[in-house]
Structure formats: structure tokens, C-alpha cells
């Protein structure tokens, strides 16, 4: 366990100040971080290669993440209804349910 702690780049002295439960939580969290960083790097590499082959280069604005408008409950209900119908389900009106 101590070698895994060190292998994750964590301070060896801190290992002895943690409980077993804390050590497991920290190691699992660090592994999640490493996986996320790897996926971010792979995403960036894939997009760099793909953009190099693109016939028309996308604008920077089209690639940026924007704040999304919150959906109203009516829009959420409409989407849920469409999803139920598309998956072969039936909509039962509340007055007919009882």
C-alpha cells in the first residue's frame, strides 16, 4: 500500500498520518484524477490530429463551452414525453392513472 501511495506521487510522510480508510479514499481519488488527465490528453491529441485533416477549420467560438440556459419544467416534460414515446412507451395522464 505504501509503495502504491508513493507511486501515485503522494508525500511518503503523509502516509503514516492517515487511517486505512483515508488512504484508500485518497488513492482512489488520485487514480480518478490520473484517468481524467489521461483522457484529457488523449482527447487533445485526437482533436489536434483531426483538426489537421479538416477541410474547413472550425472557429474558436464554435469549440468553446458556453453556459447553458436552464430548461423550464415544461421543456423537461416535453423531452421526457418524447423520449418515452420514442422508446415505445405510453403516456398515462394523471387523471386516468387512478
C-alpha positions as CSV (number, residue, x, y, z in Angstrom):
1,X,0.0,0.0,0.0
2,X,2.9,2.4,0.9
3,X,4.5,1.8,-2.5
4,X,1.3,2.5,-4.3
5,X,1.0,5.7,-2.3
6,X,4.5,6.7,-3.4
7,X,3.8,5.5,-7.0
8,X,0.8,7.9,-7.1
9,X,3.2,10.8,-6.4
10,X,2.0,11.4,-2.8
11,X,4.1,12.5,0.1
12,X,5.5,9.4,1.8
13,X,5.5,11.1,5.3
14,X,1.7,11.8,5.0
15,X,1.0,8.1,4.5
16,X,1.7,7.3,8.2
17,X,-0.6,10.1,9.4
18,X,-3.7,8.7,7.6
19,X,-6.2,6.0,8.6
20,X,-6.7,3.0,6.3
21,X,-10.0,4.4,5.1
22,X,-8.4,7.8,4.3
23,X,-5.5,6.1,2.4
24,X,-8.0,4.1,0.3
25,X,-10.1,7.2,-0.5
26,X,-7.0,9.3,-1.4
27,X,-5.6,6.5,-3.6
28,X,-8.9,6.0,-5.4
29,X,-9.3,9.8,-5.9
30,X,-5.8,10.1,-7.2
31,X,-6.5,7.2,-9.7
32,X,-9.6,9.1,-10.8
33,X,-7.5,12.2,-11.3
34,X,-4.9,10.3,-13.3
35,X,-7.5,8.7,-15.5
36,X,-9.2,12.1,-16.1
37,X,-5.9,13.7,-17.0
38,X,-5.0,10.8,-19.4
39,X,-8.4,11.1,-21.1
40,X,-8.0,14.9,-21.4
41,X,-4.6,14.4,-23.1
42,X,-6.0,11.7,-25.4
43,X,-8.9,14.0,-26.3
44,X,-6.5,16.8,-27.1
45,X,-4.2,14.6,-29.2
46,X,-7.1,13.2,-31.1
47,X,-8.6,16.6,-31.8
48,X,-5.2,18.0,-32.9
49,X,-4.8,15.2,-35.4
50,X,-8.4,15.5,-36.6
51,X,-8.2,19.3,-37.0
52,X,-5.0,18.9,-39.0
53,X,-7.1,16.8,-41.5
54,X,-10.1,19.1,-41.5
55,X,-11.0,20.7,-44.9
56,X,-12.7,23.6,-43.1
57,X,-11.2,24.7,-39.8
58,X,-13.9,25.4,-37.2
59,X,-14.0,28.8,-35.5
60,X,-12.7,29.0,-32.0
61,X,-16.1,30.2,-30.8
62,X,-17.7,27.0,-32.1
63,X,-15.3,24.9,-30.0
64,X,-15.8,26.9,-26.7
65,X,-18.1,25.6,-24.0
66,X,-20.8,28.1,-23.2
67,X,-23.1,28.5,-20.3
68,X,-26.3,26.6,-21.0
69,X,-29.8,28.1,-20.3
70,X,-31.7,26.1,-17.8
71,X,-34.7,24.2,-19.2
72,X,-38.1,25.0,-17.8
73,X,-40.1,22.2,-16.3
74,X,-42.4,22.4,-19.4
75,X,-39.4,21.8,-21.7
76,X,-38.2,18.9,-19.5
77,X,-41.7,17.4,-19.5
78,X,-41.8,17.7,-23.3
79,X,-38.4,16.0,-23.7
80,X,-39.4,13.2,-21.3
81,X,-42.6,12.6,-23.1
82,X,-40.8,12.5,-26.5
83,X,-38.2,10.0,-25.0
84,X,-41.0,7.7,-23.6
85,X,-42.8,7.7,-26.9
86,X,-39.6,7.2,-29.0
87,X,-38.7,4.2,-26.8
88,X,-42.2,2.6,-27.4
89,X,-43.8,3.6,-24.1
90,X,-47.2,5.1,-23.4
91,X,-48.1,8.3,-21.7
92,X,-50.7,7.8,-19.0
93,X,-52.5,11.0,-18.0
94,X,-52.7,11.6,-14.2
95,X,-56.5,11.6,-14.2
96,X,-56.5,8.1,-15.9
97,X,-53.9,6.6,-13.6
98,X,-56.3,6.1,-10.7
